[in-house]
């Protein structure tokens, strides 16, 4: 933004640019978007009486193929934060861990990079549950709790980054503590713990990993529907459709 241009003028210019991209359509936002800004409103969610509401593909976003795959979502929808997932999976591979750990690391923060941050372990597990072994989705769900608890047996300490992010006086929610207590006695505990061990709490800007590195791992461990994610009929298909078309009015 040029220094001499006011923020109001910049915003107006951006709105005009988006209007040209959308044609005569108006992109609306769900309540959740506004709540994250501290506002209890739907904004222009019911339209302005002049434009039709956007339904279907959003021309502002990269186009998706008719039958999108997991790799398509990585490339066309997930935020640059996906490097965290790719680097974590790469570390698991370098450590010689089996496919199930590598794919779990690749998908462990899929909700953060691709959908929603709050309760990301639970949302991420639900998103992928129909397409992976139960052990993998379970591990992704409970890693949200395990990451807060050290385990000396595998050299995992409480992340210093969390002290910086949440403060030294941060207290865990009761449901996180309860999840940890259940998980520590579970037969798949170590699968989820390995996600934490191979997690990366900072990005290495000098390392760029491409999703193609894990094409074979995905092929062996992710049950890609022939009709495409979101076009199939599973309990999470609607989540993939929402990620594909996040501005649908309804």
C-alpha positions as CSV (number, residue, x, y, z in Angstrom):
1,X,0.0,0.0,0.0
2,X,1.5,3.4,-1.0
3,X,2.4,5.6,1.9
4,X,0.3,8.5,0.6
5,X,-2.8,6.3,0.2
6,X,-5.1,6.3,3.2
7,X,-6.3,3.0,4.8
8,X,-9.9,3.9,3.9
9,X,-8.9,4.5,0.2
10,X,-7.0,1.2,0.2
11,X,-9.9,-0.7,1.6
12,X,-12.3,0.8,-0.9
13,X,-9.9,-0.1,-3.7
14,X,-9.7,-3.6,-2.4
15,X,-13.5,-3.9,-2.2
16,X,-13.8,-2.7,-5.8
17,X,-11.2,-5.2,-7.0
18,X,-13.1,-8.0,-5.3
19,X,-16.4,-6.9,-6.8
20,X,-14.9,-7.1,-10.2
21,X,-13.6,-10.6,-9.4
22,X,-17.1,-11.7,-8.1
23,X,-19.1,-10.1,-10.8
24,X,-22.6,-9.4,-9.6
25,X,-22.2,-11.8,-6.6
26,X,-21.8,-10.9,-2.9
27,X,-19.5,-13.0,-0.8
28,X,-20.9,-13.5,2.8
29,X,-19.1,-14.6,5.9
30,X,-20.4,-17.1,8.6
31,X,-20.9,-16.0,12.2
32,X,-17.7,-17.8,13.2
33,X,-15.6,-15.4,11.2
34,X,-17.1,-12.4,12.9
35,X,-17.0,-14.0,16.4
36,X,-13.2,-14.3,15.9
37,X,-13.2,-10.6,15.5
38,X,-15.2,-10.1,18.7
39,X,-18.4,-9.3,16.8
40,X,-21.7,-11.0,17.2
41,X,-23.1,-10.4,13.7
42,X,-23.7,-11.9,10.3
43,X,-22.6,-8.7,8.6
44,X,-24.0,-8.6,5.2
45,X,-25.0,-12.3,5.4
46,X,-28.4,-11.7,4.0
47,X,-27.3,-9.5,1.1
48,X,-27.7,-5.9,0.4
49,X,-30.7,-6.1,-1.9
50,X,-28.7,-5.2,-4.9
51,X,-26.4,-8.2,-5.5
52,X,-27.0,-11.9,-5.6
53,X,-25.2,-14.0,-3.0
54,X,-22.3,-16.1,-4.0
55,X,-23.0,-19.8,-4.3
56,X,-20.6,-22.3,-5.8
57,X,-17.0,-21.7,-6.7
58,X,-15.3,-18.5,-5.5
59,X,-13.3,-16.9,-8.3
60,X,-11.0,-15.2,-5.8
61,X,-9.6,-18.6,-4.8
62,X,-7.4,-21.0,-6.9
63,X,-9.7,-23.3,-8.9
64,X,-10.2,-26.9,-7.7
65,X,-10.5,-29.9,-10.0
66,X,-13.9,-31.6,-10.2
67,X,-12.7,-34.6,-8.1
68,X,-10.2,-33.0,-5.7
69,X,-7.7,-35.1,-3.8
70,X,-5.9,-34.5,-0.5
71,X,-2.9,-33.2,-2.5
72,X,-5.2,-30.7,-4.3
73,X,-6.4,-29.3,-1.0
74,X,-2.8,-29.0,0.2
75,X,-1.9,-27.0,-3.0
76,X,-5.1,-25.0,-3.5
77,X,-6.6,-24.3,-0.1
78,X,-4.2,-24.9,2.8
79,X,-2.3,-21.9,4.2
80,X,1.4,-21.5,4.0
81,X,1.4,-22.9,7.5
82,X,1.3,-26.3,5.8
83,X,5.1,-26.2,5.8
84,X,4.8,-27.1,9.5
85,X,3.0,-30.3,8.5
86,X,5.4,-31.1,5.7
87,X,8.5,-30.5,7.9
88,X,7.0,-32.6,10.7
89,X,6.3,-35.5,8.3
90,X,9.8,-35.1,6.8
91,X,11.3,-35.3,10.2
92,X,9.4,-38.5,10.9
93,X,10.7,-40.0,7.7
94,X,14.2,-39.0,8.5
95,X,13.8,-40.7,11.9
96,X,12.9,-43.9,10.1
97,X,9.3,-44.1,11.5
98,X,6.6,-46.2,9.8
99,X,4.1,-44.9,7.4
100,X,1.3,-44.5,10.0
101,X,3.5,-42.0,12.0
102,X,4.5,-40.1,8.9
103,X,0.9,-39.7,7.7
104,X,-0.2,-38.8,11.2
105,X,2.5,-36.1,11.3
106,X,1.5,-34.9,7.9
107,X,-2.1,-34.5,8.9
108,X,-1.8,-33.7,12.7
109,X,-2.5,-29.9,12.3
110,X,-4.6,-30.1,9.2
111,X,-7.3,-28.2,10.9
112,X,-5.0,-25.3,11.7
113,X,-3.5,-25.1,8.2
114,X,-6.8,-25.8,6.4
115,X,-9.9,-25.3,8.4
116,X,-10.1,-24.0,12.0
117,X,-7.7,-23.4,14.8
118,X,-9.8,-23.9,18.0
119,X,-9.9,-27.5,19.1
120,X,-7.8,-28.3,16.1
121,X,-7.1,-31.9,17.1
122,X,-10.7,-32.8,17.3
123,X,-11.7,-31.0,14.0
124,X,-8.7,-32.4,12.2
125,X,-9.5,-36.0,13.3
126,X,-13.1,-35.6,12.2
127,X,-12.1,-34.2,8.8
128,X,-9.9,-37.2,8.0
129,X,-11.6,-40.0,10.0
130,X,-13.4,-41.7,7.0
131,X,-10.2,-41.9,5.0
132,X,-7.5,-43.2,7.4
133,X,-7.1,-46.0,9.9
134,X,-8.8,-45.4,13.3
135,X,-5.4,-45.4,15.0
136,X,-4.3,-42.4,12.9
137,X,-7.4,-40.3,13.5
138,X,-7.3,-41.2,17.2
139,X,-3.7,-40.1,17.5
140,X,-4.4,-36.8,15.8
141,X,-7.4,-36.1,18.1
142,X,-5.5,-36.7,21.3
143,X,-2.2,-35.0,20.3
144,X,-4.0,-31.8,21.1
145,X,-3.8,-32.8,24.8
146,X,-0.6,-34.8,24.8
147,X,1.5,-31.9,23.6
148,X,1.0,-30.1,26.9
149,X,2.4,-33.0,28.9
150,X,6.1,-34.0,29.0
151,X,7.2,-37.6,28.6
152,X,10.8,-38.3,29.6
153,X,10.7,-41.8,28.2
154,X,10.8,-40.4,24.7
155,X,12.7,-37.1,25.5
156,X,9.6,-34.9,25.1
157,X,9.6,-31.8,27.2
158,X,7.0,-29.0,27.6
159,X,7.7,-26.8,24.6
160,X,9.4,-23.5,25.4
161,X,7.4,-22.0,22.6
162,X,4.2,-22.5,24.6
163,X,5.5,-20.4,27.4
164,X,6.1,-17.6,24.9
165,X,2.7,-18.2,23.2
166,X,0.4,-18.7,26.2
167,X,2.4,-17.4,29.2
168,X,4.1,-19.2,32.1
169,X,0.9,-19.0,34.1
170,X,-1.3,-20.7,31.5
171,X,-3.7,-23.3,33.0
172,X,-5.0,-26.2,31.0
173,X,-8.8,-26.6,30.5
174,X,-10.2,-29.6,32.4
175,X,-11.2,-31.4,29.2
176,X,-7.6,-31.3,28.0
177,X,-6.4,-32.8,31.3
178,X,-9.1,-35.5,31.2
179,X,-8.2,-36.3,27.6
180,X,-4.6,-36.8,28.6
181,X,-5.5,-39.1,31.5
182,X,-7.5,-41.3,29.2
183,X,-4.9,-41.3,26.4
184,X,-1.9,-42.3,28.6
185,X,-3.5,-45.7,29.3
186,X,-4.6,-46.2,25.7
187,X,-3.0,-48.8,23.4
188,X,-2.2,-46.2,20.8
189,X,-0.7,-43.7,23.2
190,X,2.7,-43.9,21.7
191,X,1.4,-43.3,18.1
192,X,0.0,-39.9,19.3
193,X,3.1,-39.2,21.4
194,X,5.3,-39.6,18.3
195,X,3.3,-36.8,16.6
196,X,4.4,-34.6,19.5
197,X,8.0,-35.8,19.3
198,X,8.3,-35.1,15.6
199,X,6.3,-31.9,15.8
200,X,8.1,-28.7,15.0
201,X,7.3,-25.6,17.1
202,X,9.1,-23.2,14.8
203,X,9.4,-23.1,11.1
204,X,12.8,-23.5,9.4
205,X,12.7,-20.9,6.7
206,X,15.6,-22.6,4.9
207,X,13.8,-25.8,4.5
208,X,11.0,-26.1,1.9
209,X,9.2,-29.5,1.6
210,X,6.8,-30.3,-1.2
211,X,3.7,-32.4,-0.8
212,X,4.9,-34.6,-3.7
213,X,7.5,-36.1,-1.3
214,X,4.6,-37.9,0.5
215,X,2.6,-39.0,-2.6
216,X,3.3,-42.7,-2.0
217,X,2.7,-42.4,1.8
218,X,-0.7,-40.8,1.1
219,X,-1.5,-43.4,-1.5
220,X,-0.9,-46.2,0.9
221,X,-2.6,-44.7,3.9
222,X,-5.3,-42.2,2.8
223,X,-8.4,-43.7,1.2
224,X,-9.0,-41.1,-1.5
225,X,-12.6,-41.3,-2.8
226,X,-12.7,-41.7,-6.6
227,X,-15.5,-39.0,-6.8
228,X,-13.3,-36.6,-4.9
229,X,-13.2,-35.2,-1.4
230,X,-16.5,-33.5,-0.7
231,X,-18.3,-35.3,-3.5
232,X,-18.5,-38.6,-1.6
233,X,-21.0,-39.4,1.1
234,X,-19.2,-39.6,4.5
235,X,-19.7,-37.9,7.8
236,X,-17.0,-35.3,6.9
237,X,-17.8,-34.7,3.2
238,X,-19.5,-31.4,4.2
239,X,-16.3,-30.2,5.8
240,X,-14.3,-30.7,2.6
241,X,-17.1,-28.9,0.7
242,X,-17.0,-26.0,3.1
243,X,-13.2,-25.8,2.7
244,X,-13.6,-25.8,-1.0
245,X,-16.3,-23.1,-1.1
246,X,-16.0,-21.2,2.2
247,X,-18.1,-18.2,1.1
248,X,-21.2,-20.1,0.1
249,X,-24.2,-18.2,1.5
250,X,-25.9,-21.4,2.6
